[in-house]
Amino acid sequence: MRTPILAAFAFAMVALHAADAAPAAKAAETAPAVPSKPLTADEQRRGFIQAGFQLGRGSPLPGFRTQYEMSEAEVDAFLSGLRIAMLAGSMEPDADETLQARFGELLNSRVVSKSSRVKAENVAFLAKVDADKSITRTASGLRYRIDKAGSGTKPIPTSQVTCRYTGQLCNGKVFDSTKTRKDEPVTFTLNEVIPGWTEGLQLIAKGGVIHLWIPANLAYGDQEQDVIPAGSVLEFEVELVDVK
């Protein structure tokens, strides 16, 4: 079982506060920053909206919504509780003493139901992949298709690789892509990522392009990862820009 998301969120907020505390003393030694142009009430409002968005996007909250498949109405109810807490308000315990236990059962039932559905979807998806004769399956269960072999030395697990990529779930939903970040490539050590990447990228050389279908056991297994459901097959198109 993964660390509860709300606990992780609390930890993230503590870390954020600690990170801000160190430069605070130094900042006090200098003159306070003054906006080059006074903010209107509407500009302040928009600024706070942006600040809230950045904090929320970088927190476990999107994953919490995905994990428990919350509706918009449920998100609104959840946020009303956060609002009370932010305003240092108080909340009386619910009169129904069984509510929290029953609510926990509801969340757990959603996780179990989602897990069963996702597993069935991914089994069916891999069956379609395996029916494609252009796709190769390795002994580990990785599926791949080399679209461009590249040239030169292929990476080894300890290589520094630079890549452009797009990753999506079996339903076609993109969960990560360098295209959303001006298509700037990212660099990392090959043995520090999921096993499917470590194995797959060793099959091409610099300039190569490979399509990977990575089963859960070579990705995140039964652990929920933000918007990636537990047990997911991950599909990637990867361009190996450089190898060192």
N, C-alpha and C positions, 0 to 999 in steps of 0.2 A: 504493500500500500504506500502511495506517495505521501509526502508531507502535505497536510491539509493546506489548501490554497490560501485560506484566510490567514493562517499562521505565517505562511510565506510572505503574504502581503504586509503583515505587521512587521516582520523582520526587515523587509525592504524599506519600509518607512523609517525604521530606526537607523538603518544604514544611511539613508538619505540625510537624516538629521545630523548624523555623526560627520558625514562628508562636508556638510555645510558649516559645521561648527568650527572646524580648524581655520578656514580662511577668514572667519568673522572678526577675530581679534585684529588681524592684519588690516582688514578693510576699514576698521574703526580709526586707524592711524591716518587715513587719507580722507580727503574731502568727499562727502557723499555725492554719488552720481546724480546729476540733474538731467531729466529728459531734455533733449534738444528742442522739443516742442511740447508744450503742455498737452496732456491727454484729455480729451472730452470724456464725458460720462460713458458714451457709447464705446469709445476706444478702450476705456478701462474694462468695460464688460466683455468686449471681444478678447482682450488680453487674458482675462481670467478664464474664458472659455478655452482658449488655446492652451493655457497652463494646465487646466484640468484634463484636456485631451492628452497632452504629452505625458502627464503623470499616469493617467489611466492606461494608455497604450503600453507604457513601459512596466506596468504592474501585472500581477497575476489575474486581474479582474476579467479580461477577455477570455482567458482560459476557464475561469470559474463559470462564466455564462455558458461556454461551449460544453464543458464537462457535464453540467446538469440540464442542458438544453432548455434554458430559461426563455420564456416568452417576453415580449416587450413589457407587458403588464407586470410580470414578475421582476424584471429589471427595475422598473419604476418603483416597486415596493421596496426592493433591496436598497436602491439609492436614497429612498426616504429615510431609511435607518442610518445610512452614512451621513446624511444631512444633519440629522439630530445630533449625532456624535460630533461632527465638525463644529457645530454651534454650541458645544458643551452643554447640551440639553440632557434631560433625564428621561428614562422610560420605565414605567412600572412593569413588573413581571406580568405575563399574560395570565388571566384568571384561570385558564385551562392548564392545569399542571402537567397534562399529558401531551401538550402541544409540541414541545421540543423533541420529545421521543418520537412522536408520530411524524414530525417534519423530517427527522433524520432518516426514518424508514422510507419516506417519499424520495429523498435524494438518493438513497442507496438503491431503491428499486429502479430509478432512472438510469443509474450507472450500469446496473446489471442488464437492463433492457437494451440500452445503447450498445453495450459490449457485444451482446448476442447478435444484434442487427449488423454492427460493423464487421464482425467476424464473417457472417454470411456474405455480406457484400464483397469483402476482400477475397474470400475463397472463390466466388464467382468471377471476380475480376482476374485473378491469377489463371483461372481456367481458360479465359479468353486470350490472355497473354501467351500461355503455353500452346494454344492452337495456332499461333502465328509462326510459320516456319522460318521467318527471317530473324527470329529472336532465339538466342542461345541461353541455355541454363547451365550454370556451373554446379560443381559438387556441393557447394554450400547452400544452393537454392537461389542465388542471385541470377536474375535474368538481365540480358543486355543485348544491345545492337550497336555495332560500331558504324556510325554514319561517316566518319572521317578518321583515318588512322593516325594522322599527324606524322612527324618525322623526328629523327634523333633519338635520344635516350628516353626510355620510359621511366616514370617515377618508381621509387621504392617506398616502403612505409615511412621511412624517416625523411623523405624529400619534402621540401617546401614547394607547394603547388599554388598557382594562381589561376582562378577559375571564374568563368561566368556561368550562371546556371538558372534554371527554373525548376521548382519542385511543386508537385501537385498530388492530391489524393486520388483515390480510385474513381471518385465522382467528378473529377476534372477541376476541383477547386484548388487554385494556386495558393499555397501557404507561404511561399518564400521565393523571391526572384531578384537577381541583380538588376533586372530591367526596371524595377521600381526605385532603384537607387542610381539613376542615370547610367545604368549598365556598367558601372565601375566594377572591375573584377575584385575578388577577395583572395587573400593569401593565408594559408594555414599549413600546418604540418599534417601530412596525410594520415598518420596513425593516431591523430587526435580527434577524428570525426567518426561517424557511425561506420561499422564494419563494411556495409555495402559500398560506401564511397571508397574506403581504403582498398578493397578488392577491385572494384570496378575501374578506378582511374589508373591502375597499374596496367590496364589492357591497351591504353593508347599513349601516344607520345605528344610532345609539344605541338600545339595547333590542332590536335585531334578533337573530335566531337563524339560523345557516346550517350546513348539513351539507356537509362538504368531503371529496372523495376525491382525494388528492394523489399523483400518480405519483412514482416515485423521482427523476426528473430535476428535480422541483420540491420535493424533500425532502432526503434525505441521499445520494442517488445510490448508488454502489457501496461506500459506506463503512459499516461496521458501527457502530452507535451503541448501546452497552450491550445492551439487550434487543431492539433493533430490528435485524433482519437486513439485510444489504446488499441493495439493490434492492427494498425494501419499498414498497408502496402504503400510505399512511397515511390512515385514515378519522377525521375529527373532527366532533364536534358542538360548535359554538362560540356562546356568547351574548356579544354585545358590550355590556357593562355601561355603559361610558362612553368618551367620545372627547374629547381635548384637543389 
